[in-house]
Amino acid sequence: MRAAKEHTEIRQEQIARAALKLLGMKGWQRVSLAAIAKEVGVVTSAVYRHFTGKDELLDAVLDLVDQSFQNSLQAARKATRDPIDCLHEVLRNHVELISGGVPVPLIILSEDVFTGSARHRKRVQAIYRAYLGEIAGIIADGQRERLIRNETAAETLSLMWLGLVQSSAILWLLGHGDFDLRAHCESAWNLFAAILRPARPGKRI
C-alpha cells in the first residue's frame, strides 16, 4: 500500500514537472494534457488518473514553484549565516531556477492565473507573500545585527530584491534566452548590496 502511494506521488510530480517544462516552452493555454502525457511517456488517460484536468494540474505546478522557492531559501541558509551573502545566494538560486526551466514570470502572467482563476491568483499571491516574507526576515535579522542598513523597512527592501530579477527575467523569456540574465542580475546585485551595507563612519553615501 505504501509503495503504491509513493509510486502515485512520484508519477504526479513527474506529470507536474512535465507540465511546468511545457509551460515554459509554449505557455499554459497551448499546453495539452496529451502533450504532457507524451513528455512523461505515458498515455493521456494516465494523466487523468492523477489529475481531473488542467485546472487541478496547475495547482500541482504552483506547488512545485512554492517548493522550489522554499528549497532555495533552505539551501542559502545552509550555505552562509551572513544575511547579505544569504540574500545573494537566494538571488542566484532564483536566477538558476528561471534559467533552468521554471518560468516564474510566465506562470504569473498566464491567462489561467493573471486574468483567469481567482483561486490560482490567490495561490500565487500567497506563494509570493510567503517567499518575500522570508526574504524580509533575512533582511530584518541583518538589520538587528547591524549588518544591513535600517533606514528602510525590511519589507520594502525585499520588494527591491525581487525587482533585481523579475524585470530581467521577463526580457530573458521574451528574447528566448537572448539576454544575459545571470550577468545583469549580478550587476544589479552589486549595486543593491552596496545600498544594504551600513555606511562606514565618516563616509558619505
Backbone as JSON Lines, residues from 0, in Angstrom:
{"i":0,"aa":"M","n":[0.83,-1.21,0.0],"ca":[0.0,0.0,0.0],"c":[0.87,1.26,0.0]}
{"i":1,"aa":"R","n":[1.91,1.27,0.86],"ca":[2.8,2.41,0.94],"c":[3.57,2.58,-0.37]}
{"i":2,"aa":"A","n":[4.01,1.46,-0.95],"ca":[4.74,1.52,-2.22],"c":[3.86,2.1,-3.32]}
{"i":3,"aa":"A","n":[2.58,1.73,-3.32],"ca":[1.65,2.23,-4.32],"c":[1.45,3.74,-4.16]}
{"i":4,"aa":"K","n":[1.39,4.19,-2.9],"ca":[1.23,5.63,-2.64],"c":[2.45,6.41,-3.1]}
{"i":5,"aa":"E","n":[3.64,5.86,-2.82],"ca":[4.88,6.52,-3.23],"c":[4.96,6.59,-4.75]}
{"i":6,"aa":"H","n":[4.55,5.51,-5.42],"ca":[4.57,5.49,-6.88],"c":[3.62,6.55,-7.43]}
{"i":7,"aa":"T","n":[2.46,6.7,-6.81],"ca":[1.49,7.71,-7.23],"c":[2.06,9.11,-7.07]}
{"i":8,"aa":"E","n":[2.7,9.37,-5.93],"ca":[3.27,10.68,-5.68],"c":[4.4,10.99,-6.66]}
{"i":9,"aa":"I","n":[5.2,9.99,-6.98],"ca":[6.29,10.17,-7.94],"c":[5.73,10.49,-9.32]}
{"i":10,"aa":"R","n":[4.7,9.73,-9.71],"ca":[4.1,9.97,-11.03],"c":[3.44,11.34,-11.09]}
{"i":11,"aa":"Q","n":[2.79,11.76,-10.03],"ca":[2.17,13.08,-10.0],"c":[3.21,14.19,-10.15]}
{"i":12,"aa":"E","n":[4.35,14.01,-9.49],"ca":[5.41,15.0,-9.61],"c":[5.99,15.0,-11.02]}
{"i":13,"aa":"Q","n":[6.16,13.83,-11.62],"ca":[6.66,13.75,-12.99],"c":[5.73,14.49,-13.95]}
{"i":14,"aa":"I","n":[4.45,14.3,-13.78],"ca":[3.46,14.96,-14.65],"c":[3.51,16.47,-14.43]}
{"i":15,"aa":"A","n":[3.58,16.9,-13.17],"ca":[3.62,18.33,-12.86],"c":[4.88,18.98,-13.42]}
{"i":16,"aa":"R","n":[6.0,18.28,-13.32],"ca":[7.27,18.82,-13.85],"c":[7.22,18.9,-15.37]}
{"i":17,"aa":"A","n":[6.61,17.92,-16.0],"ca":[6.46,17.95,-17.45],"c":[5.59,19.13,-17.86]}
{"i":18,"aa":"A","n":[4.51,19.37,-17.11],"ca":[3.62,20.49,-17.38],"c":[4.37,21.82,-17.23]}
{"i":19,"aa":"L","n":[5.2,21.89,-16.2],"ca":[5.98,23.1,-15.95],"c":[6.96,23.36,-17.09]}
{"i":20,"aa":"K","n":[7.6,22.3,-17.58],"ca":[8.54,22.43,-18.69],"c":[7.84,22.94,-19.95]}
{"i":21,"aa":"L","n":[6.7,22.35,-20.26],"ca":[5.98,22.74,-21.47],"c":[5.38,24.14,-21.33]}
{"i":22,"aa":"L","n":[5.01,24.51,-20.12],"ca":[4.51,25.86,-19.88],"c":[5.57,26.88,-20.29]}
{"i":23,"aa":"G","n":[6.83,26.6,-19.91],"ca":[7.92,27.49,-20.25],"c":[8.19,27.57,-21.74]}
{"i":24,"aa":"M","n":[7.88,26.5,-22.46],"ca":[8.13,26.45,-23.9],"c":[6.98,27.02,-24.72]}
{"i":25,"aa":"K","n":[5.74,26.79,-24.26],"ca":[4.58,27.13,-25.08],"c":[3.59,28.09,-24.44]}
{"i":26,"aa":"G","n":[3.61,28.2,-23.14],"ca":[2.56,28.93,-22.45],"c":[1.45,27.97,-22.08]}
{"i":27,"aa":"W","n":[0.77,28.24,-20.98],"ca":[-0.18,27.28,-20.43],"c":[-1.37,27.01,-21.35]}
{"i":28,"aa":"Q","n":[-1.86,28.03,-22.03],"ca":[-3.02,27.87,-22.89],"c":[-2.76,26.9,-24.05]}
{"i":29,"aa":"R","n":[-1.53,26.81,-24.48],"ca":[-1.19,25.97,-25.63],"c":[-0.7,24.58,-25.23]}
{"i":30,"aa":"V","n":[-0.67,24.32,-23.95],"ca":[-0.23,23.01,-23.47],"c":[-1.44,22.1,-23.3]}
{"i":31,"aa":"S","n":[-1.4,20.95,-23.92],"ca":[-2.5,19.99,-23.8],"c":[-2.1,18.85,-22.87]}
{"i":32,"aa":"L","n":[-3.09,18.18,-22.32],"ca":[-2.8,17.01,-21.48],"c":[-2.14,15.91,-22.29]}
{"i":33,"aa":"A","n":[-2.48,15.83,-23.57],"ca":[-1.86,14.83,-24.44],"c":[-0.36,15.1,-24.58]}
{"i":34,"aa":"A","n":[-0.01,16.39,-24.73],"ca":[1.41,16.76,-24.85],"c":[2.15,16.49,-23.56]}
{"i":35,"aa":"I","n":[1.5,16.75,-22.44],"ca":[2.11,16.48,-21.13],"c":[2.34,14.98,-20.96]}
{"i":36,"aa":"A","n":[1.34,14.19,-21.33],"ca":[1.46,12.74,-21.23],"c":[2.62,12.24,-22.09]}
{"i":37,"aa":"K","n":[2.73,12.78,-23.3],"ca":[3.83,12.39,-24.19],"c":[5.18,12.73,-23.59]}
{"i":38,"aa":"E","n":[5.27,13.87,-22.95],"ca":[6.53,14.29,-22.32],"c":[6.93,13.34,-21.21]}
{"i":39,"aa":"V","n":[5.94,12.84,-20.46],"ca":[6.21,11.91,-19.37],"c":[6.47,10.5,-19.9]}
{"i":40,"aa":"G","n":[5.86,10.18,-21.06],"ca":[6.0,8.85,-21.62],"c":[4.86,7.92,-21.23]}
{"i":41,"aa":"V","n":[3.68,8.51,-21.03],"ca":[2.5,7.72,-20.68],"c":[1.36,8.12,-21.6]}
{"i":42,"aa":"V","n":[0.27,7.38,-21.55],"ca":[-0.91,7.72,-22.34],"c":[-1.69,8.81,-21.61]}
{"i":43,"aa":"T","n":[-2.51,9.54,-22.35],"ca":[-3.27,10.65,-21.78],"c":[-4.16,10.22,-20.62]}
{"i":44,"aa":"S","n":[-4.74,9.03,-20.74],"ca":[-5.62,8.55,-19.68],"c":[-4.88,8.4,-18.36]}
{"i":45,"aa":"A","n":[-3.56,8.17,-18.43],"ca":[-2.77,8.04,-17.2],"c":[-2.7,9.37,-16.46]}
{"i":46,"aa":"V","n":[-2.71,10.47,-17.2],"ca":[-2.71,11.79,-16.57],"c":[-4.02,12.0,-15.82]}
{"i":47,"aa":"Y","n":[-5.13,11.57,-16.45],"ca":[-6.44,11.72,-15.83],"c":[-6.59,10.84,-14.58]}
{"i":48,"aa":"R","n":[-5.78,9.83,-14.46],"ca":[-5.84,9.01,-13.24],"c":[-5.29,9.77,-12.04]}
{"i":49,"aa":"H","n":[-4.5,10.8,-12.31],"ca":[-3.87,11.57,-11.23],"c":[-4.44,12.98,-11.09]}
{"i":50,"aa":"F","n":[-4.95,13.53,-12.18],"ca":[-5.5,14.89,-12.16],"c":[-6.8,14.92,-12.95]}
{"i":51,"aa":"T","n":[-7.76,15.67,-12.45],"ca":[-9.06,15.75,-13.12],"c":[-8.99,16.57,-14.4]}
{"i":52,"aa":"G","n":[-7.98,17.41,-14.52],"ca":[-7.84,18.25,-15.71],"c":[-6.73,19.27,-15.52]}
{"i":53,"aa":"K","n":[-6.63,20.22,-16.43],"ca":[-5.56,21.21,-16.37],"c":[-5.67,22.12,-15.15]}
{"i":54,"aa":"D","n":[-6.87,22.38,-14.7],"ca":[-7.05,23.25,-13.55],"c":[-6.39,22.65,-12.31]}
{"i":55,"aa":"E","n":[-6.62,21.39,-12.07],"ca":[-6.01,20.72,-10.92],"c":[-4.51,20.53,-11.13]}
{"i":56,"aa":"L","n":[-4.12,20.31,-12.39],"ca":[-2.7,20.16,-12.68],"c":[-1.94,21.46,-12.43]}
{"i":57,"aa":"L","n":[-2.58,22.6,-12.71],"ca":[-1.94,23.89,-12.43],"c":[-1.7,24.06,-10.93]}
{"i":58,"aa":"D","n":[-2.6,23.51,-10.12],"ca":[-2.38,23.53,-8.67],"c":[-1.06,22.84,-8.33]}
{"i":59,"aa":"A","n":[-0.82,21.69,-8.96],"ca":[0.41,20.93,-8.71],"c":[1.63,21.69,-9.2]}
{"i":60,"aa":"V","n":[1.49,22.4,-10.33],"ca":[2.59,23.21,-10.86],"c":[2.94,24.32,-9.88]}
{"i":61,"aa":"L","n":[1.92,24.97,-9.33],"ca":[2.15,26.04,-8.36],"c":[2.79,25.5,-7.08]}
{"i":62,"aa":"D","n":[2.41,24.28,-6.71],"ca":[3.05,23.65,-5.55],"c":[4.54,23.45,-5.8]}
{"i":63,"aa":"L","n":[4.89,23.09,-7.04],"ca":[6.31,22.92,-7.4],"c":[7.07,24.24,-7.29]}
{"i":64,"aa":"V","n":[6.44,25.32,-7.74],"ca":[7.07,26.64,-7.65],"c":[7.3,27.0,-6.19]}
{"i":65,"aa":"D","n":[6.28,26.79,-5.37],"ca":[6.38,27.08,-3.94],"c":[7.51,26.28,-3.31]}
{"i":66,"aa":"Q","n":[7.58,24.99,-3.63],"ca":[8.62,24.13,-3.06],"c":[10.0,24.55,-3.55]}
{"i":67,"aa":"S","n":[10.08,24.98,-4.81],"ca":[11.37,25.45,-5.35],"c":[11.85,26.68,-4.6]}
{"i":68,"aa":"F","n":[10.94,27.61,-4.29],"ca":[11.31,28.8,-3.52],"c":[11.82,28.41,-2.14]}
{"i":69,"aa":"Q","n":[11.1,27.5,-1.48],"ca":[11.49,27.09,-0.14],"c":[12.82,26.36,-0.14]}
{"i":70,"aa":"N","n":[13.04,25.52,-1.15],"ca":[14.32,24.8,-1.26],"c":[15.47,25.78,-1.45]}
{"i":71,"aa":"S","n":[15.22,26.83,-2.25],"ca":[16.23,27.85,-2.49],"c":[16.61,28.55,-1.2]}
{"i":72,"aa":"L","n":[15.61,28.9,-0.41],"ca":[15.86,29.57,0.87],"c":[16.63,28.68,1.83]}
{"i":73,"aa":"Q","n":[16.24,27.43,1.92],"ca":[16.92,26.48,2.81],"c":[18.37,26.29,2.41]}
{"i":74,"aa":"A","n":[18.62,26.16,1.1],"ca":[19.99,25.97,0.61],"c":[20.85,27.19,0.93]}
{"i":75,"aa":"A","n":[20.28,28.38,0.77],"ca":[21.04,29.61,1.04],"c":[21.37,29.73,2.52]}
{"i":76,"aa":"R","n":[20.42,29.4,3.37],"ca":[20.66,29.49,4.82],"c":[21.72,28.49,5.27]}
{"i":77,"aa":"K","n":[21.77,27.36,4.62],"ca":[22.78,26.36,4.96],"c":[24.16,26.79,4.47]}
{"i":78,"aa":"A","n":[24.18,27.54,3.38],"ca":[25.46,27.94,2.78],"c":[26.16,29.04,3.56]}
{"i":79,"aa":"T","n":[25.39,29.93,4.2],"ca":[26.01,31.05,4.9],"c":[25.08,31.6,5.98]}
{"i":80,"aa":"R","n":[25.69,32.18,7.02],"ca":[24.91,32.83,8.08],"c":[24.92,34.34,7.93]}
{"i":81,"aa":"D","n":[25.74,34.84,6.99],"ca":[25.78,36.27,6.75],"c":[24.53,36.67,5.96]}
{"i":82,"aa":"P","n":[23.73,37.64,6.44],"ca":[22.46,37.96,5.78],"c":[22.61,38.48,4.36]}
{"i":83,"aa":"I","n":[23.62,39.29,4.1],"ca":[23.81,39.81,2.75],"c":[24.25,38.69,1.81]}
{"i":84,"aa":"D","n":[25.16,37.85,2.25],"ca":[25.57,36.71,1.42],"c":[24.4,35.76,1.19]}
{"i":85,"aa":"C","n":[23.53,35.63,2.19],"ca":[22.36,34.77,2.07],"c":[21.41,35.3,1.01]}
{"i":86,"aa":"L","n":[21.17,36.6,1.03],"ca":[20.31,37.23,0.01],"c":[20.9,37.04,-1.38]}
{"i":87,"aa":"H","n":[22.21,37.15,-1.48],"ca":[22.89,36.95,-2.77],"c":[22.7,35.51,-3.25]}
{"i":88,"aa":"E","n":[22.84,34.59,-2.33],"ca":[22.69,33.18,-2.68],"c":[21.27,32.85,-3.13]}
{"i":89,"aa":"V","n":[20.28,33.4,-2.44],"ca":[18.89,33.17,-2.84],"c":[18.64,33.77,-4.22]}
{"i":90,"aa":"L","n":[19.2,34.94,-4.48],"ca":[19.05,35.57,-5.79],"c":[19.63,34.68,-6.88]}
{"i":91,"aa":"R","n":[20.83,34.17,-6.63],"ca":[21.45,33.28,-7.61],"c":[20.59,32.04,-7.83]}
{"i":92,"aa":"N","n":[20.06,31.5,-6.75],"ca":[19.2,30.32,-6.87],"c":[17.95,30.65,-7.68]}
{"i":93,"aa":"H","n":[17.41,31.84,-7.47],"ca":[16.21,32.27,-8.2],"c":[16.5,32.38,-9.69]}
{"i":94,"aa":"V","n":[17.65,32.94,-10.02],"ca":[18.05,33.07,-11.42],"c":[18.22,31.69,-12.05]}
{"i":95,"aa":"E","n":[18.88,30.79,-11.33],"ca":[19.09,29.44,-11.86],"c":[17.77,28.69,-12.01]}
{"i":96,"aa":"L","n":[16.84,28.97,-11.11],"ca":[15.52,28.36,-11.19],"c":[14.84,28.74,-12.5]}
{"i":97,"aa":"I","n":[14.88,30.03,-12.83],"ca":[14.24,30.51,-14.06],"c":[14.98,30.0,-15.29]}
{"i":98,"aa":"S","n":[16.3,30.16,-15.3],"ca":[17.07,29.73,-16.47],"c":[17.08,28.21,-16.62]}
{"i":99,"aa":"G","n":[16.79,27.51,-15.52],"ca":[16.78,26.05,-15.55],"c":[15.43,25.45,-15.92]}
{"i":100,"aa":"G","n":[14.43,26.3,-16.18],"ca":[13.17,25.76,-16.66],"c":[11.95,26.01,-15.82]}
{"i":101,"aa":"V","n":[12.05,26.88,-14.82],"ca":[10.86,27.23,-14.03],"c":[10.51,28.69,-14.36]}
{"i":102,"aa":"P","n":[9.7,28.9,-15.39],"ca":[9.44,30.26,-15.9],"c":[8.44,31.02,-15.03]}
{"i":103,"aa":"V","n":[8.89,31.45,-13.87],"ca":[8.0,32.07,-12.89],"c":[7.21,33.24,-13.48]}
{"i":104,"aa":"P","n":[7.83,34.19,-14.21],"ca":[7.04,35.29,-14.77],"c":[5.94,34.82,-15.71]}
{"i":105,"aa":"L","n":[6.21,33.77,-16.5],"ca":[5.18,33.25,-17.4],"c":[4.0,32.67,-16.63]}
{"i":106,"aa":"I","n":[4.29,32.04,-15.52],"ca":[3.22,31.46,-14.7],"c":[2.34,32.57,-14.14]}
{"i":107,"aa":"I","n":[2.98,33.62,-13.63],"ca":[2.24,34.73,-13.04],"c":[1.36,35.43,-14.07]}
{"i":108,"aa":"L","n":[1.9,35.63,-15.28],"ca":[1.19,36.38,-16.31],"c":[0.31,35.51,-17.2]}
{"i":109,"aa":"S","n":[0.28,34.21,-16.97],"ca":[-0.54,33.33,-17.8],"c":[-2.02,33.66,-17.58]}
{"i":110,"aa":"E","n":[-2.83,33.39,-18.6],"ca":[-4.26,33.7,-18.51],"c":[-4.93,32.93,-17.37]}
{"i":111,"aa":"D","n":[-4.44,31.74,-17.09],"ca":[-5.05,30.93,-16.04],"c":[-4.82,31.52,-14.66]}
{"i":112,"aa":"V","n":[-3.81,32.36,-14.52],"ca":[-3.5,32.95,-13.21],"c":[-3.84,34.43,-13.17]}
{"i":113,"aa":"F","n":[-3.26,35.19,-14.08],"ca":[-3.37,36.66,-14.01],"c":[-4.77,37.16,-14.3]}
{"i":114,"aa":"T","n":[-5.41,36.62,-15.33],"ca":[-6.75,37.08,-15.69],"c":[-7.79,35.97,-15.59]}
{"i":115,"aa":"G","n":[-7.39,34.82,-15.1],"ca":[-8.3,33.69,-15.05],"c":[-8.81,33.38,-13.67]}
{"i":116,"aa":"S","n":[-8.44,32.22,-13.17],"ca":[-8.94,31.72,-11.91],"c":[-8.54,32.59,-10.72]}
{"i":117,"aa":"A","n":[-9.52,33.07,-9.97],"ca":[-9.23,33.85,-8.77],"c":[-8.53,32.97,-7.74]}
{"i":118,"aa":"R","n":[-8.87,31.7,-7.72],"ca":[-8.24,30.77,-6.77],"c":[-6.75,30.64,-7.06]}
{"i":119,"aa":"H","n":[-6.41,30.49,-8.33],"ca":[-5.0,30.38,-8.69],"c":[-4.26,31.68,-8.44]}
{"i":120,"aa":"R","n":[-4.92,32.8,-8.71],"ca":[-4.3,34.1,-8.46],"c":[-4.0,34.29,-6.98]}
{"i":121,"aa":"K","n":[-4.93,33.9,-6.13],"ca":[-4.72,33.99,-4.69],"c":[-3.6,33.05,-4.24]}
{"i":122,"aa":"R","n":[-3.52,31.9,-4.89],"ca":[-2.47,30.95,-4.54],"c":[-1.09,31.52,-4.87]}
{"i":123,"aa":"V","n":[-0.96,32.16,-6.03],"ca":[0.3,32.78,-6.41],"c":[0.64,33.92,-5.45]}
{"i":124,"aa":"Q","n":[-0.37,34.71,-5.08],"ca":[-0.15,35.79,-4.12],"c":[0.37,35.23,-2.8]}
{"i":125,"aa":"A","n":[-0.21,34.13,-2.35],"ca":[0.21,33.52,-1.08],"c":[1.64,33.01,-1.17]}
{"i":126,"aa":"I","n":[1.99,32.41,-2.32],"ca":[3.35,31.9,-2.51],"c":[4.36,33.03,-2.44]}
{"i":127,"aa":"Y","n":[4.04,34.14,-3.13],"ca":[4.98,35.26,-3.16],"c":[5.05,35.99,-1.82]}
{"i":128,"aa":"R","n":[3.93,36.09,-1.15],"ca":[3.95,36.74,0.17],"c":[4.8,35.94,1.15]}
{"i":129,"aa":"A","n":[4.68,34.63,1.09],"ca":[5.49,33.79,1.97],"c":[6.97,33.91,1.61]}
{"i":130,"aa":"Y","n":[7.26,33.89,0.33],"ca":[8.64,33.99,-0.16],"c":[9.26,35.32,0.24]}
{"i":131,"aa":"L","n":[8.55,36.41,-0.05],"ca":[9.05,37.73,0.3],"c":[9.09,37.94,1.81]}
{"i":132,"aa":"G","n":[8.19,37.26,2.53],"ca":[8.23,37.31,3.98],"c":[9.53,36.73,4.52]}
{"i":133,"aa":"E","n":[9.97,35.63,3.89],"ca":[11.24,35.01,4.29],"c":[12.42,35.94,3.96]}
{"i":134,"aa":"I","n":[12.36,36.56,2.78],"ca":[13.42,37.5,2.39],"c":[13.45,38.68,3.35]}
{"i":135,"aa":"A","n":[12.29,39.2,3.67],"ca":[12.21,40.32,4.63],"c":[12.74,39.9,5.99]}
{"i":136,"aa":"G","n":[12.51,38.65,6.35],"ca":[13.02,38.13,7.63],"c":[14.53,38.1,7.66]}
{"i":137,"aa":"I","n":[15.14,37.69,6.55],"ca":[16.61,37.68,6.46],"c":[17.14,39.11,6.59]}
{"i":138,"aa":"I","n":[16.47,40.05,5.91],"ca":[16.9,41.45,5.97],"c":[16.73,42.01,7.38]}
{"i":139,"aa":"A","n":[15.59,41.71,8.01],"ca":[15.33,42.21,9.37],"c":[16.37,41.66,10.35]}
{"i":140,"aa":"D","n":[16.74,40.4,10.19],"ca":[17.78,39.82,11.06],"c":[19.09,40.58,10.87]}
{"i":141,"aa":"G","n":[19.42,40.89,9.61],"ca":[20.64,41.64,9.33],"c":[20.6,43.04,9.9]}
{"i":142,"aa":"Q","n":[19.42,43.64,9.9],"ca":[19.28,44.99,10.48],"c":[19.46,44.96,11.99]}
{"i":143,"aa":"R","n":[18.91,43.92,12.63],"ca":[19.08,43.8,14.08],"c":[20.55,43.57,14.45]}
{"i":144,"aa":"E","n":[21.26,42.88,13.58],"ca":[22.68,42.62,13.82],"c":[23.57,43.76,13.35]}
{"i":145,"aa":"R","n":[22.93,44.81,12.79],"ca":[23.61,45.99,12.26],"c":[24.55,45.65,11.11]}
{"i":146,"aa":"L","n":[24.18,44.63,10.36],"ca":[24.92,44.25,9.17],"c":[24.25,44.78,7.91]}
{"i":147,"aa":"I","n":[23.0,45.25,8.07],"ca":[22.23,45.85,6.99],"c":[21.65,47.17,7.48]}
{"i":148,"aa":"R","n":[21.68,48.17,6.64],"ca":[21.14,49.49,6.99],"c":[19.68,49.36,7.42]}
{"i":149,"aa":"N","n":[19.28,50.13,8.4],"ca":[17.92,50.02,8.91],"c":[17.04,51.24,8.61]}
{"i":150,"aa":"E","n":[17.5,52.12,7.7],"ca":[16.7,53.31,7.38],"c":[15.44,52.95,6.57]}
{"i":151,"aa":"T","n":[15.49,51.82,5.89],"ca":[14.37,51.4,5.04],"c":[13.78,50.11,5.6]}
{"i":152,"aa":"A","n":[12.47,50.0,5.56],"ca":[11.78,48.82,6.1],"c":[12.21,47.56,5.35]}
{"i":153,"aa":"A","n":[12.31,46.48,6.09],"ca":[12.73,45.2,5.5],"c":[11.78,44.77,4.38]}
{"i":154,"aa":"E","n":[10.49,45.03,4.55],"ca":[9.51,44.64,3.53],"c":[9.76,45.39,2.22]}
{"i":155,"aa":"T","n":[10.12,46.67,2.31],"ca":[10.41,47.45,1.11],"c":[11.67,46.93,0.42]}
{"i":156,"aa":"L","n":[12.68,46.62,1.21],"ca":[13.92,46.1,0.66],"c":[13.71,44.73,0.02]}
{"i":157,"aa":"S","n":[12.79,43.94,0.57],"ca":[12.53,42.62,-0.01],"c":[11.91,42.77,-1.41]}
{"i":158,"aa":"L","n":[11.04,43.78,-1.59],"ca":[10.46,44.03,-2.91],"c":[11.52,44.52,-3.89]}
{"i":159,"aa":"M","n":[12.45,45.34,-3.4],"ca":[13.55,45.8,-4.25],"c":[14.42,44.62,-4.65]}
{"i":160,"aa":"W","n":[14.64,43.7,-3.71],"ca":[15.43,42.49,-4.0],"c":[14.78,41.69,-5.13]}
{"i":161,"aa":"L","n":[13.47,41.5,-5.05],"ca":[12.78,40.74,-6.09],"c":[12.86,41.45,-7.43]}
{"i":162,"aa":"G","n":[12.84,42.77,-7.4],"ca":[12.93,43.54,-8.64],"c":[14.24,43.36,-9.37]}
{"i":163,"aa":"L","n":[15.27,42.9,-8.68],"ca":[16.56,42.66,-9.32],"c":[16.46,41.61,-10.41]}
{"i":164,"aa":"V","n":[15.51,40.69,-10.26],"ca":[15.42,39.58,-11.2],"c":[14.15,39.57,-12.04]}
{"i":165,"aa":"Q","n":[13.02,40.07,-11.51],"ca":[11.75,39.91,-12.21],"c":[11.72,40.56,-13.59]}
{"i":166,"aa":"S","n":[12.08,41.82,-13.68],"ca":[12.05,42.52,-14.98],"c":[13.04,41.89,-15.95]}
{"i":167,"aa":"S","n":[14.22,41.56,-15.45],"ca":[15.24,40.94,-16.31],"c":[14.78,39.58,-16.81]}
{"i":168,"aa":"A","n":[14.08,38.85,-15.95],"ca":[13.59,37.53,-16.34],"c":[12.57,37.63,-17.47]}
{"i":169,"aa":"I","n":[11.72,38.66,-17.42],"ca":[10.74,38.85,-18.49],"c":[11.44,39.13,-19.81]}
{"i":170,"aa":"L","n":[12.46,39.98,-19.79],"ca":[13.22,40.27,-21.01],"c":[13.91,39.01,-21.52]}
{"i":171,"aa":"W","n":[14.45,38.23,-20.61],"ca":[15.12,36.98,-20.97],"c":[14.15,36.01,-21.62]}
{"i":172,"aa":"L","n":[12.95,35.89,-21.07],"ca":[11.94,34.99,-21.61],"c":[11.42,35.49,-22.95]}
{"i":173,"aa":"L","n":[11.21,36.79,-23.08],"ca":[10.74,37.35,-24.35],"c":[11.75,37.14,-25.46]}
{"i":174,"aa":"G","n":[13.03,37.2,-25.1],"ca":[14.09,37.03,-26.09],"c":[14.51,35.6,-26.28]}
{"i":175,"aa":"H","n":[13.76,34.67,-25.67],"ca":[14.1,33.24,-25.75],"c":[15.56,33.0,-25.37]}
{"i":176,"aa":"G","n":[15.98,33.67,-24.32],"ca":[17.35,33.48,-23.83],"c":[18.36,34.45,-24.41]}
{"i":177,"aa":"D","n":[17.92,35.32,-25.34],"ca":[18.84,36.26,-25.97],"c":[19.03,37.5,-25.08]}
{"i":178,"aa":"F","n":[19.41,37.25,-23.85],"ca":[19.62,38.3,-22.85],"c":[20.37,37.63,-21.72]}
{"i":179,"aa":"D","n":[21.47,38.24,-21.29],"ca":[22.3,37.61,-20.26],"c":[21.7,37.85,-18.88]}
{"i":180,"aa":"L","n":[20.8,36.97,-18.5],"ca":[20.08,37.11,-17.23],"c":[21.04,37.08,-16.04]}
{"i":181,"aa":"R","n":[21.96,36.13,-16.04],"ca":[22.89,35.99,-14.91],"c":[23.76,37.24,-14.75]}
{"i":182,"aa":"A","n":[24.33,37.71,-15.85],"ca":[25.24,38.86,-15.79],"c":[24.5,40.12,-15.33]}
{"i":183,"aa":"H","n":[23.28,40.33,-15.84],"ca":[22.53,41.52,-15.45],"c":[22.17,41.47,-13.97]}
{"i":184,"aa":"C","n":[21.73,40.32,-13.5],"ca":[21.33,40.21,-12.1],"c":[22.53,40.37,-11.17]}
{"i":185,"aa":"E","n":[23.68,39.88,-11.58],"ca":[24.88,40.06,-10.76],"c":[25.26,41.53,-10.69]}
{"i":186,"aa":"S","n":[25.16,42.23,-11.81],"ca":[25.48,43.66,-11.83],"c":[24.5,44.43,-10.96]}
{"i":187,"aa":"A","n":[23.21,44.1,-11.07],"ca":[22.19,44.77,-10.25],"c":[22.41,44.44,-8.77]}
{"i":188,"aa":"W","n":[22.81,43.19,-8.49],"ca":[23.06,42.81,-7.1],"c":[24.17,43.63,-6.48]}
{"i":189,"aa":"N","n":[25.24,43.88,-7.22],"ca":[26.37,44.64,-6.68],"c":[25.93,46.02,-6.21]}
{"i":190,"aa":"L","n":[25.05,46.65,-6.97],"ca":[24.53,47.96,-6.57],"c":[23.64,47.84,-5.34]}
{"i":191,"aa":"F","n":[22.78,46.82,-5.34],"ca":[21.87,46.62,-4.22],"c":[22.63,46.31,-2.93]}
{"i":192,"aa":"A","n":[23.64,45.46,-3.04],"ca":[24.44,45.09,-1.87],"c":[25.14,46.31,-1.28]}
{"i":193,"aa":"A","n":[25.59,47.2,-2.15],"ca":[26.25,48.43,-1.67],"c":[25.27,49.3,-0.9]}
{"i":194,"aa":"I","n":[24.01,49.29,-1.33],"ca":[22.97,50.06,-0.62],"c":[22.67,49.43,0.74]}
{"i":195,"aa":"L","n":[22.69,48.1,0.79],"ca":[22.36,47.4,2.02],"c":[23.38,47.61,3.14]}
{"i":196,"aa":"R","n":[24.64,47.68,2.76],"ca":[25.69,47.72,3.78],"c":[25.71,49.07,4.5]}
{"i":197,"aa":"P","n":[25.84,49.02,5.82],"ca":[25.91,50.29,6.59],"c":[27.1,51.14,6.14]}
{"i":198,"aa":"A","n":[26.9,52.43,6.13],"ca":[27.99,53.33,5.73],"c":[29.08,53.31,6.8]}
{"i":199,"aa":"R","n":[30.31,53.34,6.35],"ca":[31.43,53.4,7.3],"c":[31.49,54.8,7.9]}
{"i":200,"aa":"P","n":[31.93,54.91,9.15],"ca":[32.0,56.23,9.8],"c":[32.75,57.23,8.93]}
{"i":201,"aa":"G","n":[32.15,58.39,8.76],"ca":[32.82,59.46,8.03],"c":[32.65,59.36,6.52]}
{"i":202,"aa":"K","n":[31.94,58.3,6.05],"ca":[31.78,58.14,4.61],"c":[30.4,58.58,4.18]}
{"i":203,"aa":"R","n":[30.32,59.42,3.16],"ca":[29.05,59.83,2.61],"c":[28.56,58.81,1.6]}
{"i":204,"aa":"I","n":[27.21,58.62,1.52],"ca":[26.65,57.69,0.54],"c":[25.6,58.41,-0.31]}
